[in-house]
Amino acid sequence: MFVPSTGSVTARSARSGSQLAGTPRGPHRAPDFHPRRKRKDTPMKLAILISGRGSNLDAILRAISEGRLDAVPTLVVTNRPSATGVEHAGRHGVPTAVLDHRGYPGREAYDAAMVALLREHAVDTVALAGFDRLVTPVLLGAFPGRVLNIHPALLPAFPGLHAQRQALAYGARVSGATVHFVDEQMDHGAIIAQAAVPVLDDDTEETLAARILAEEHRLYPLALQRLARGGLRLAGRRVLGGEP
Ligand code: GRF
């Protein structure tokens, strides 16, 4: 359901089953990759999908307002009525919508509603920023090569939940952040940008997460700007070109 930024937030009820990142499913497939929009002369119309605090959303919106990212912040969508991050959208005057996954019988039905909402707003690019749902081919097929995600680890290390906890438990000396194209598998698509941080002896999950998060806020706008400028191309899994 679409809820304008000034409106109240209403939860869809009934079904439970918010699932965080789940088990990778389906065949190993290359993403359907068409990273150019039809008209290069128009700025990309960006939707940002969140589930929680929205600090990456804030970083993206700040980059846009400071002229570091050539995009129109078209819509912010959350699947969780409780997501505090939508406040960032309000501050930047960006429309928001709550599309509660609990109102839908499955992932495909949810994604179909998401696609309809995004199309209503003429969105052409989708940034997942702490969005805790696996997306399906219904969404990916509607925006081929235009759905991005950020993950708080150097993929392919430590996909899934609690990436910082995983890095500490494994004894990694370096971790970081990854921006990647989304495909049908969790935290798996072609990598656009990465940034590394050290893991220090006295790190806790929280201190490591904070160090990584600072890099996330720098990295995500940069990666989106590379996409916005065009010229990215895929060679196998390698994303080439489009350097700022
Ligand atoms: C970030 O660490 C991001 O990498 C992960 O979820 C977290 C979202 O944080 N996917 P925020 O909501 O952007 O503050």
Boltz pocket constraint, residues with backbone or C-beta under 6 A from the ligand:
constraints:
  - pocket:
      binder: B
      contacts: [[A, 50], [A, 51], [A, 52], [A, 53], [A, 54], [A, 55], [A, 56], [A, 57], [A, 85], [A, 129], [A, 130], [A, 131], [A, 150], [A, 151], [A, 152], [A, 213], [A, 216]]
      max_distance: 6.0
